[in-house]
Amino acid sequence: MNIDFHAAANRYSYAGREAQPDWIAVVRSLIDPAGKRVADIGCGGGIYSAAWADLGAAEVTGVDFSAEMVRTATEKNRERTNSAFKQGDALATGLPAASVDIVFERALIHHLTDYDACFGEAGRLLAGGGRAIIQDRTPEDVALPGSPEHIRGYFFECFPKLLENRAGTTSDARGGRARPAPRRLRGAADRHGVGNAQTP
Ligand SMILES: C[S@@+](CC[C@H](N)C(=O)[O-])C[C@H]1O[C@@H](n2cnc3c(N)ncnc32)[C@H](O)[C@@H]1O
């Protein structure tokens, strides 16, 4: 069962933590965020938009198709004057062409099926020399402890073997979203000129 990102009850599902030091270290090893214009697509509650802003990005634009997520991200980042959030689809964000230096997509790709449209849009948004950084969900995402904001965690506490499937690399027989095959992603990225996409 997948979370309903549009439900008001879930609006804080992806807002209750901070980017971890190891994430920051990986990002810094890939790119210097200082002064960059970043589009955080599928931004959820803006956890990583906040991290990019705090790492010195010039501008961060978070985009999410859920109005509830956009509301939460806006609320949580109210004091970050270099951040803004808007509702939009990852496949057609509505942002201007060639307007960002970094397209960042975290824990989004497994919700999409049309990778060509996804990377086509990323390529359209990137200014010359820009980079796409695509990160799938991590085992830590999946294994968040059970709480009223993260009900799924209770299932995994009771049935830990399910975690192998949810965090896994192939199919998800229970109707959840499978992790996409890297070769398919790479092929779509290459076709749309973002072949230097990094996948931490
Ligand atoms: C698992 S959450 C990850 C949120 C955030 N990137 C993070 O890592 O904390 C996935 C997010 O992608 C958004 N999303 C899913 N499909 C989308 C689409 N087609 N266009 C834009 N946002 C989408 C959901 O609303 C949700 O906020």
Ligand as a Chemical Component Dictionary entry (heavy atoms), coordinates in Angstrom:
data_LIG
# 
_chem_comp.id                   LIG 
_chem_comp.type                 NON-POLYMER 
_chem_comp.pdbx_formal_charge   0 
_chem_comp.three_letter_code    LIG 
# 
loop_
_chem_comp_atom.comp_id 
_chem_comp_atom.atom_id 
_chem_comp_atom.alt_atom_id 
_chem_comp_atom.type_symbol 
_chem_comp_atom.charge 
_chem_comp_atom.model_Cartn_x 
_chem_comp_atom.model_Cartn_y 
_chem_comp_atom.model_Cartn_z 
_chem_comp_atom.pdbx_ordinal 
LIG C1  C1  C 0  8.951  9.526  -0.682  1  
LIG S1  S1  S 1  8.552  11.234 -0.804  2  
LIG C2  C2  C 0  10.178 11.987 -0.803  3  
LIG C3  C3  C 0  10.144 13.432 -0.399  4  
LIG C4  C4  C 0  11.518 14.104 -0.368  5  
LIG N1  N1  N 0  12.147 14.122 -1.666  6  
LIG C5  C5  C 0  12.440 13.441 0.652   7  
LIG O1  O1  O 0  13.332 12.684 0.256   8  
LIG O2  O2  O -1 12.235 13.664 1.857   9  
LIG C6  C6  C 0  8.107  11.358 -2.539  10 
LIG C7  C7  C 0  7.561  12.715 -2.909  11 
LIG O3  O3  O 0  7.386  12.770 -4.325  12 
LIG C8  C8  C 0  6.162  13.404 -4.617  13 
LIG N2  N2  N 0  5.754  12.933 -5.946  14 
LIG C9  C9  C 0  5.401  11.680 -6.325  15 
LIG N3  N3  N 0  5.130  11.654 -7.643  16 
LIG C10 C10 C 0  5.312  12.907 -8.113  17 
LIG C11 C11 C 0  5.197  13.513 -9.389  18 
LIG N4  N4  N 0  4.813  12.820 -10.467 19 
LIG N5  N5  N 0  5.495  14.817 -9.510  20 
LIG C12 C12 C 0  5.871  15.546 -8.427  21 
LIG N6  N6  N 0  5.977  15.039 -7.179  22 
LIG C13 C13 C 0  5.718  13.733 -7.030  23 
LIG C14 C14 C 0  5.238  13.011 -3.483  24 
LIG O4  O4  O 0  4.157  13.911 -3.317  25 
LIG C15 C15 C 0  6.200  13.022 -2.298  26 
LIG O5  O5  O 0  6.243  14.275 -1.664  27 
# 
loop_
_chem_comp_bond.comp_id 
_chem_comp_bond.atom_id_1 
_chem_comp_bond.atom_id_2 
_chem_comp_bond.value_order 
_chem_comp_bond.pdbx_ordinal 
LIG C1  S1  SING 1  
LIG S1  C2  SING 2  
LIG S1  C6  SING 3  
LIG C2  C3  SING 4  
LIG C3  C4  SING 5  
LIG C4  N1  SING 6  
LIG C4  C5  SING 7  
LIG C5  O1  DOUB 8  
LIG C5  O2  SING 9  
LIG C6  C7  SING 10 
LIG C7  O3  SING 11 
LIG C7  C15 SING 12 
LIG O3  C8  SING 13 
LIG C8  N2  SING 14 
LIG C8  C14 SING 15 
LIG N2  C9  SING 16 
LIG N2  C13 SING 17 
LIG C9  N3  DOUB 18 
LIG N3  C10 SING 19 
LIG C10 C11 SING 20 
LIG C10 C13 DOUB 21 
LIG C11 N4  SING 22 
LIG C11 N5  DOUB 23 
LIG N5  C12 SING 24 
LIG C12 N6  DOUB 25 
LIG N6  C13 SING 26 
LIG C14 O4  SING 27 
LIG C14 C15 SING 28 
LIG C15 O5  SING 29 
# 
